[in-house]
Amino acid sequence: MRPSGIVCWEQDDPQLAEAIEADATLSEVRAAVVAVEATGKDPVPGLVSREIQRVRRVREKAEQTKAREAAGPLAEARRQSVQRALREADPVARQAGLNAMRKAAVELGFEGPDVGLVG
């Protein structure tokens, strides 16, 4: 067994393990070793390499999805919704908003400053 946790049984396994260790970070290799061991198999270079590639594909897909959602047409609406929720959660900002609505209502000629406003 190598320090990374990769098990070498075949003659060319040490070279394959070295290539994996050179290509991946130590944390990626160790996580792959643990995942392979969890299946009840020895973490030989081929299985470790496949697990690293699988995790990288999953991570890349998640990043692409996140980037697509961040740039999508609903992104601005989400940002505004979050800002609105933060304002409503802040009592000072909430009161300032209510005061501004009351002032606008009076300026537009409504009967009183509290007409139609709840708060």
Summary of the structure (lengths in Angstrom):
residues: 119
radius of gyration: 28.9
end to end distance: 68.3
largest distance: 90.9
contacts: 285
relative contact order: 0.08
helix: 70%
strand: 0%
